[in-house]
Amino acid sequence: MKSKHLILFSILFLVFNCKKKSNDDTTTALILAAILSSSSCSSGDFLNDPCEQYSGGDTTTFDSTESAFDLEAANVVDSKRSIDFQDGNANFNRTWLPAGNSSVAGLGPVFNNRSCQGCHVKDGRGRPPADGTSLASMLIRLSAAGVNPTTGGPVAMTNFGTQLNTEGILEYGTGTQIPKEGTVTITYTEEVGSFPDGETYSLRKPSYAITWNVGGGATQINVANPGQPYHPTTNAAGTYFISPRTAPMVPGLGLLEAIPESTIRSFADVSDSNGDGISGKPNLVWDTTQAKAFIGRFGWKANQPNLNHQNASAFLGDIGLTTPVFPTENCATGQTVCTASPSGNGTNPEISSDRLSRVTFYTSLVSVPGRRNWKNDEVRKGKELFIEIGCSSCHIPRIKTGHHSISEVANQEIRPYTDLLLHDMGDGLSDFRSDFLATGNEWRTTPLWGLGLVERVNGHELLLHDGRARGVQEAILWHGGEAEQIKNKYKQLPKLSRAKVISFLKSL
């Protein structure tokens, strides 16, 4: 202990007596925070964590405004890296246009949104449309039956691919309207239930109706190109699968990427050898650039291996922009008008490796907001109950990151409340669609950091993969499968105790 104090004193002396620079005050504060946290934050169990307010370790920022999800990691002190972060942010926010319009051309030919920010509003959580039809921060995954023999992932649906693109560009110069692939209508039915103490609740169950752009017949919606053959008989009802997905929030993605693979594997218990009813497993997903499978970390089914791959996939599938990772336009087999449409801005691919890297750098360093009210007695009791009833078996409170090329996210003690594993969540949440090793019932454990700020940032509290849950309690009550017994323990709690669990979750 004496030697630690001597080292600390020596560092402090050097910090305060070195020649001043323009960012000395910020640098000094961050160095001091790192020194102090490194000596104490590893002590204590999950319940008695002395640094639990630092959700993202040294990257944590403390901002509870609507900008809480859109800030640079607190430990970025190099001005050049801050400039790169802002450049990546500018590209993330950029609104893309069809070919021929400007230097930001390349949108489409088919797409879902015109910018990354259009789905990830304020870098936060997406939602299902209020009118049930206008998908903006939500999309529909598609697939046919079977497994892709090369990647081990979903099989593309004939003439539609693996994602329903609900928009098509109007070609600059020719006036040709590229047909969108279809429209979606979402309706809900209410399922009423009650707690053992008599309090009632209602859960809304979604239903999805897709009006396919079939190129003729009763469900034809493509007026501009009535002959476009989008829906052949090979996609007969019952031979394809859909999966609705809202846009997840951006903060902390670099930290999740920095969690060692060995740590994720250590959380897995596929055969439930300890008999606790929890049997999480990692997803193994295809990395196109390396042509082999890796552990999946990102996406609702953990179907993306790393952030660069995730971003390239989103550029293509959501906006219709090619990258070095996916250099071919997003036109499914049979979409002849789409295929004939000219490529974007005269460059191939439309997103250069440098621009993709800058966006990946940005998404790696969006900070995690720190906790609020973590010392509050009700919040502390809620955390105790959260752990006691078993929620922390999957939503692991504290994890140490490892080596990463972006030094700010490396070797951080973080509090993401996830294990990044797939878990069976029951038939009630099933999309019946396989995604690499994930079955229809299996979903990645969602990180809970930032949960309590979603309403402030995004103006809603619609949770789970499809936004069906109208708040934290409804999200808990939808848990089934491996989480069924834990949900039932929550339901058995007295009303005031349930409120304390919710208070804790909203402090994250």
C-alpha positions as a printed Julia matrix, in Angstrom:
508×3 Matrix{Float64}:
   0.0     0.0     0.0
   2.86    2.38    0.89
   4.5     1.76   -2.5
   1.21    2.49   -4.3
   0.92    5.8    -2.5
   4.52    6.63   -3.42
   3.86    5.88   -7.09
   0.66    7.94   -6.97
   2.49   10.89   -5.38
   5.23   10.7    -8.02
   2.73   10.7   -10.88
   0.82   13.6    -9.35
   4.06   15.56   -9.01
   4.91   14.99  -12.67
   1.37   15.84  -13.82
   1.24   19.15  -12.01
   4.81   20.25  -12.74
   5.08   19.44  -16.43
   5.03   22.28  -18.95
   1.49   23.5   -19.66
  -0.28   22.67  -22.91
  -3.62   23.89  -24.24
  -5.51   20.84  -23.03
  -3.6    20.35  -19.76
  -6.62   20.81  -17.5
  -8.65   18.13  -19.32
  -5.67   15.8   -19.54
  -4.87   16.2   -15.86
  -8.44   15.49  -14.82
  -8.58   12.34  -16.93
  -5.2    11.08  -15.7
  -6.27   11.61  -12.1
  -9.58    9.81  -12.73
  -7.73    6.89  -14.3
  -5.24    6.68  -11.43
  -7.91    6.8    -8.77
 -10.25    4.38  -10.52
  -7.54    1.85  -11.33
  -6.66    1.5    -7.65
 -10.2     0.96   -6.37
 -12.73    0.04   -9.06
 -11.82   -3.64   -9.27
 -12.76   -4.19   -5.65
 -16.22   -5.15   -4.45
 -18.79   -7.59   -5.78
 -21.5    -6.71   -8.31
 -23.73   -5.29   -5.59
 -21.02   -3.27   -3.85
 -19.21   -1.88   -6.87
 -17.32    1.27   -5.76
 -17.28    2.73   -9.29
 -20.63    1.61  -10.64
 -21.45    5.1   -11.89
 -18.72    4.7   -14.56
 -20.75    2.53  -16.93
 -18.15    2.81  -19.69
 -15.07    2.94  -17.49
 -12.82    5.89  -18.37
 -14.87    6.54  -21.53
 -17.94    7.47  -19.43
 -19.53   10.9   -19.84
 -22.03   12.42  -17.43
 -24.74   14.1   -19.46
 -28.45   13.48  -18.87
 -29.73   15.72  -21.68
 -31.09   14.65  -25.06
 -27.45   14.69  -26.26
 -26.47   11.9   -23.85
 -25.96    9.27  -26.6
 -24.07   11.53  -29.0
 -20.86   12.4   -27.16
 -17.2    11.54  -27.61
 -15.6     9.17  -25.1
 -14.31   11.13  -22.1
 -10.78    9.73  -22.35
 -10.11   11.0   -25.88
  -7.53   13.72  -25.2
  -5.67   13.85  -28.54
  -7.08   16.68  -30.67
  -6.34   14.78  -33.91
  -8.44   11.85  -32.71
 -11.23   14.24  -31.78
 -11.14   15.65  -35.32
 -11.35   12.1   -36.72
 -14.26   11.4   -34.38
 -16.12   14.48  -35.61
 -15.39   13.58  -39.23
 -16.82   10.13  -38.65
 -19.84   11.71  -37.0
 -20.35   13.95  -40.05
 -20.39   10.89  -42.31
 -22.74    9.1   -39.93
 -25.13   12.06  -40.16
 -24.71   12.61  -43.92
 -27.88   12.5   -46.02
 -27.24   10.59  -49.25
 -28.76   11.33  -52.65
 -29.28    9.28  -55.83
 -26.57    9.09  -58.48
 -25.94   12.27  -60.46
 -26.98   14.77  -57.81
 -23.79   15.68  -55.95
 -20.66   14.41  -54.26
 -22.85   12.63  -51.72
 -24.55   10.58  -54.42
 -24.94    6.82  -54.18
 -28.26    6.28  -52.43
 -30.11    3.13  -53.44
 -31.27    1.98  -55.93
 -33.41    0.41  -53.17
 -33.03    1.45  -49.57
 -34.67    1.99  -46.17
 -33.22    5.31  -45.06
 -31.02    8.12  -46.39
 -28.56    8.29  -43.5
 -27.24    6.35  -40.53
 -28.69    9.02  -38.25
 -32.09    8.53  -39.9
 -32.36    5.13  -38.19
 -30.21    5.79  -35.12
 -31.8     9.12  -34.2
 -29.46   11.04  -31.87
 -27.48    7.78  -31.79
 -30.33    6.3   -29.78
 -32.91    3.56  -30.03
 -35.29    3.12  -32.95
 -39.01    2.47  -32.71
 -41.88    0.95  -34.66
 -43.89    3.54  -36.6
 -46.62    5.38  -34.72
 -48.93    5.0   -37.73
 -48.08    1.32  -38.15
 -46.79    1.75  -41.7
 -44.01    4.32  -42.11
 -40.85    2.42  -41.18
 -38.09    4.92  -40.4
 -35.97    3.49  -37.59
 -37.09   -0.11  -38.04
 -36.58   -2.72  -40.74
 -37.72   -6.2   -41.72
 -35.21   -9.0   -42.22
 -36.14  -11.64  -44.8
 -34.97  -15.14  -45.63
 -36.02  -18.34  -47.34
 -35.86  -21.74  -45.7
 -32.44  -23.33  -45.32
 -28.87  -22.29  -44.61
 -26.44  -20.5   -46.9
 -23.84  -23.18  -47.75
 -20.96  -20.69  -47.8
 -21.65  -18.43  -44.84
 -23.85  -20.62  -42.66
 -26.27  -17.7   -42.44
 -29.75  -16.98  -43.8
 -30.71  -17.79  -47.4
 -31.78  -14.78  -49.45
 -35.42  -14.67  -50.45
 -35.8   -14.89  -54.23
 -36.14  -11.4   -55.77
 -36.12   -9.74  -52.33
 -32.83  -10.64  -50.66
 -32.41  -10.64  -46.88
 -33.97   -7.26  -46.08
 -37.18   -5.61  -47.22
 -36.28   -2.27  -48.82
 -39.33   -0.05  -48.5
 -37.98    2.78  -50.68
 -36.61    3.16  -54.23
 -34.86    6.13  -55.8
 -36.12    8.35  -58.6
 -33.2     8.24  -61.03
 -31.57   11.59  -61.71
 -31.8    12.51  -65.39
 -33.93    9.56  -66.59
 -36.85   10.0   -64.22
 -37.04    6.21  -63.78
 -38.64    5.19  -60.52
 -36.85    2.23  -58.97
 -39.57    0.06  -57.43
 -39.57   -0.44  -53.71
 -39.94   -4.02  -52.6
 -43.1    -3.58  -50.56
 -44.78   -1.94  -47.61
 -45.47   -3.11  -44.08
 -48.5    -2.66  -41.85
 -48.15   -3.37  -38.13
 -51.16   -4.02  -35.91
 -51.33   -5.03  -32.26
 -53.53   -7.14  -30.04
 -53.56   -6.77  -26.26
 -52.87   -9.69  -23.94
 -54.05   -8.97  -20.39
 -52.41  -10.53  -17.36
 -52.04   -9.95  -13.65
 -49.5   -10.19  -10.86
 -50.14  -12.47   -7.87
 -50.97   -9.37   -5.81
 -53.82   -8.52   -8.16
 -52.26   -5.67  -10.16
 -53.12   -6.07  -13.84
 -51.04   -5.39  -16.92
 -51.44   -5.62  -20.68
 -48.86   -6.67  -23.24
 -49.25   -5.77  -26.9
 -48.47   -8.47  -29.45
 -47.52   -7.26  -32.94
 -48.64   -8.67  -36.27
 -46.98   -7.82  -39.58
 -48.67   -7.71  -42.98
 -46.41   -7.16  -45.99
 -47.87   -5.9   -49.25
 -45.35   -7.29  -51.7
 -44.51   -5.46  -54.89
 -45.47   -8.41  -57.05
 -45.37   -6.88  -60.52
 -49.03   -7.5   -61.27
 -52.24   -8.79  -59.76
 -54.34   -7.84  -56.77
 -51.47   -6.72  -54.54
 -49.71   -4.64  -57.22
 -48.41   -1.38  -55.77
 -45.77   -0.49  -58.34
 -47.44    2.01  -60.64
 -44.3     3.25  -62.43
 -43.02   -0.18  -63.48
 -45.97   -2.59  -63.5
 -43.96   -5.37  -65.09
 -41.31   -5.63  -62.37
 -41.27   -9.33  -61.36
 -40.75   -9.12  -57.61
 -42.77  -11.98  -56.17
 -42.5   -15.32  -58.02
 -44.18  -18.48  -56.85
 -40.89  -19.69  -55.32
 -41.7   -17.35  -52.41
 -45.08  -18.86  -51.67
 -46.53  -18.17  -48.24
 -44.92  -20.37  -45.6
 -41.58  -20.71  -47.4
 -40.05  -17.46  -46.18
 -39.44  -15.82  -42.82
 -39.5   -12.25  -41.57
 -37.93  -10.6   -38.54
 -38.68   -7.02  -37.46
 -35.72   -5.15  -35.96
 -35.62   -1.65  -34.48
 -32.35    0.28  -34.65
 -30.21   -0.31  -31.52
 -28.44    2.52  -29.72
 -24.84    3.41  -30.6
 -23.04    4.23  -27.3
 -20.46    1.72  -26.09
 -20.06   -0.32  -29.27
 -16.28   -0.06  -29.25
 -16.16   -1.3   -25.67
 -18.27   -4.34  -26.59
 -15.91   -5.07  -29.47
 -12.98   -4.92  -27.03
 -14.35   -7.67  -24.76
 -12.05  -10.67  -25.27
 -13.53  -13.64  -27.08
 -12.34  -15.85  -24.22
 -14.44  -13.79  -21.8
 -17.58  -14.19  -23.89
 -16.98  -17.94  -24.21
 -16.49  -18.19  -20.45
 -20.05  -16.95  -19.91
 -21.52  -19.72  -22.1
 -23.16  -22.8   -20.6
 -24.81  -24.46  -23.57
 -25.77  -27.65  -21.69
 -26.72  -25.78  -18.47
 -24.14  -27.74  -16.52
 -24.76  -25.72  -13.35
 -28.51  -26.36  -13.45
 -29.6   -22.74  -13.14
 -31.82  -22.89  -16.23
 -29.59  -20.5   -18.17
 -27.8   -21.95  -21.21
 -26.39  -19.1   -23.25
 -24.25  -19.69  -26.31
 -22.2   -17.46  -28.63
 -23.28  -16.98  -32.22
 -20.7   -17.82  -34.9
 -21.11  -15.55  -37.91
 -19.46  -15.01  -41.27
 -16.86  -12.29  -41.75
 -16.88  -11.49  -45.46
 -13.47   -9.81  -45.45
 -11.7   -12.8   -43.89
 -13.99  -15.48  -45.35
 -14.41  -17.34  -42.09
 -16.62  -17.39  -39.0
 -16.09  -15.43  -35.8
 -18.07  -14.86  -32.61
 -20.96  -12.48  -33.25
 -21.24   -9.4   -31.05
 -23.57   -6.89  -32.71
 -27.2    -6.93  -33.77
 -30.28   -8.33  -32.07
 -29.15  -11.88  -32.89
 -25.41  -11.16  -32.52
 -25.14  -11.67  -36.29
 -22.25   -9.26  -36.94
 -18.63  -10.11  -36.02
 -17.2    -6.6   -35.7
 -18.11   -2.94  -36.08
 -16.53   -2.44  -39.5
 -18.54   -5.37  -40.88
 -21.68   -4.13  -39.12
 -21.29   -0.64  -40.59
 -20.58   -1.93  -44.1
 -23.63   -4.19  -43.89
 -25.81   -1.27  -42.8
 -24.46    1.02  -45.54
 -25.5    -1.56  -48.15
 -28.69   -2.99  -46.69
 -30.16    0.21  -45.22
 -28.9     2.96  -47.56
 -27.83    1.08  -50.69
 -24.17    2.19  -50.54
 -21.42   -0.17  -51.65
 -18.17   -0.55  -49.67
 -14.97   -2.59  -50.05
 -16.64   -5.18  -47.81
 -19.81   -5.37  -49.92
 -18.93   -3.97  -53.39
 -22.07   -5.12  -55.25
 -25.28   -3.06  -55.36
 -28.16   -4.23  -53.19
 -30.35   -5.51  -56.03
 -31.77   -8.98  -55.41
 -31.96  -11.53  -58.21
 -34.74  -10.6   -60.62
 -34.81   -6.88  -59.81
 -33.98   -5.88  -63.39
 -34.79   -2.17  -63.09
 -32.71   -1.93  -59.94
 -29.78   -3.75  -61.55
 -29.82   -1.44  -64.58
 -29.7     1.7   -62.46
 -26.38    3.62  -62.64
 -24.01    3.43  -59.68
 -23.58    6.37  -57.3
 -20.91    9.02  -57.43
 -18.52    7.76  -60.09
 -16.47    5.84  -57.57
 -16.49    2.13  -56.98
 -17.26    1.37  -54.24
 -19.43    4.33  -53.24
 -18.04    4.33  -49.68
 -14.25    4.26  -49.69
 -12.23    2.24  -47.22
 -11.12    5.49  -45.57
 -14.69    6.78  -45.13
 -15.86    3.43  -43.78
 -12.94    3.43  -41.32
 -13.84    6.91  -40.11
 -17.44    5.91  -39.45
 -16.19    2.81  -37.62
 -13.82    4.96  -35.56
 -16.73    7.23  -34.66
 -19.08    4.4   -33.69
 -16.28    2.87  -31.6
 -15.88    5.99  -29.48
 -19.41    7.22  -28.79
 -19.39    7.36  -25.01
 -21.61    5.53  -22.59
 -23.59    7.82  -20.26
 -22.84    7.47  -16.58
 -25.32    6.38  -13.95
 -27.75    8.69  -12.2
 -29.0     8.24   -8.63
 -26.83    5.19   -8.05
 -26.56    6.0    -4.35
 -30.31    6.33   -3.88
 -31.61    3.76   -1.36
 -34.47    2.65   -3.6
 -32.12    2.23   -6.57
 -29.63    0.25   -4.48
 -32.4    -2.04   -3.22
 -33.59   -2.47   -6.8
 -30.1    -3.55   -7.83
 -30.0    -6.03   -4.96
 -33.33   -7.53   -6.1
 -32.16   -7.55   -9.74
 -29.21   -9.72   -8.71
 -31.2   -11.78   -6.19
 -33.89  -12.96   -8.64
 -31.27  -13.9   -11.25
 -31.33  -11.11  -13.86
 -27.56  -10.73  -13.6
 -27.06  -14.29  -14.83
 -27.38  -12.94  -18.39
 -27.2    -9.17  -17.84
 -23.7    -9.39  -16.36
 -23.0    -6.14  -14.51
 -19.22   -5.8   -14.82
 -16.75   -6.93  -17.5
 -13.12   -6.09  -18.3
 -12.23   -5.25  -21.89
  -8.95   -6.39  -23.4
  -6.61   -5.3   -26.18
  -8.06   -3.17  -28.97
  -6.55   -1.1   -31.78
  -8.44    1.9   -30.41
  -6.61    2.46  -27.14
  -9.43    4.38  -25.42
 -11.65    1.27  -25.25
  -8.89   -1.17  -24.3
  -8.48   -2.54  -20.76
 -11.52   -0.79  -19.37
 -13.72   -2.02  -16.53
 -17.22   -1.54  -17.91
 -20.77   -2.14  -16.73
 -22.76   -3.09  -19.85
 -25.2    -5.57  -18.25
 -24.85   -8.13  -21.03
 -23.01  -11.37  -21.75
 -23.3   -10.94  -25.57
 -24.63  -14.5   -25.74
 -27.74  -15.91  -27.38
 -30.52  -17.07  -25.05
 -33.85  -18.77  -25.68
 -36.42  -16.09  -24.84
 -39.46  -18.28  -25.42
 -42.07  -18.67  -28.14
 -43.67  -15.33  -27.32
 -40.66  -13.4   -28.67
 -39.76  -15.83  -31.46
 -39.42  -14.59  -35.02
 -39.15  -18.24  -36.21
 -36.16  -17.19  -38.36
 -32.68  -18.66  -37.98
 -29.69  -16.32  -38.13
 -26.45  -18.32  -38.24
 -26.53  -20.35  -34.97
 -29.4   -18.31  -33.53
 -32.78  -20.03  -33.66
 -36.04  -18.12  -33.92
 -36.39  -18.11  -30.11
 -32.84  -16.95  -29.42
 -31.76  -13.34  -28.99
 -28.58  -11.67  -27.83
 -28.68  -10.28  -24.29
 -29.29   -6.58  -24.8
 -26.82   -4.26  -23.02
 -28.75   -2.22  -20.47
 -26.43    0.78  -20.13
 -28.22    3.99  -21.11
 -31.65    2.37  -20.71
 -32.94    5.07  -18.37
 -32.16    7.85  -20.86
 -33.92    6.44  -23.93
 -37.13    8.33  -23.26
 -35.29   11.62  -22.77
 -33.14   11.21  -25.88
 -35.62    9.57  -28.25
 -39.0    10.56  -26.85
 -40.25    7.02  -26.38
 -39.69    3.97  -24.2
 -40.49    1.24  -26.74
 -38.22   -1.7   -25.99
 -37.24   -5.18  -27.21
 -36.19   -6.04  -30.77
 -39.45   -4.9   -32.32
 -40.43   -2.15  -29.91
 -43.52   -3.99  -28.67
 -42.81   -3.3   -24.98
 -44.13    0.07  -23.77
 -41.64    0.45  -20.98
 -39.25   -1.52  -18.83
 -41.84   -3.61  -16.99
 -43.5    -4.81  -20.19
 -40.06   -5.79  -21.51
 -39.49   -7.9   -18.39
 -42.9    -9.53  -18.69
 -42.19  -10.61  -22.28
 -39.21  -12.68  -21.08
 -39.77  -16.42  -21.46
 -37.74  -19.53  -22.21
 -34.56  -19.47  -20.14
 -35.79  -16.31  -18.41
 -39.25  -17.67  -17.52
 -38.36  -18.55  -13.93
 -36.66  -15.18  -13.4
 -39.68  -13.35  -14.79
 -41.91  -15.3   -12.43
 -39.7   -14.34   -9.48
 -40.12  -10.7   -10.53
 -43.89  -11.16  -10.71
 -43.89  -12.63   -7.2
 -42.25   -9.51   -5.77
 -44.49   -7.04   -3.91
 -45.5    -4.02   -5.97
 -43.11   -1.69   -4.12
 -40.22   -4.09   -4.72
 -41.04   -4.29   -8.42
 -40.95   -0.5    -8.52
 -37.46   -0.57   -6.98
 -36.19   -2.92   -9.68
 -37.57   -0.53  -12.31
 -35.94    2.43  -10.52
 -32.61    0.64  -10.65
 -32.95   -0.16  -14.36
 -33.84    3.45  -15.12
 -30.71    4.59  -13.32
 -28.55    2.76  -15.86
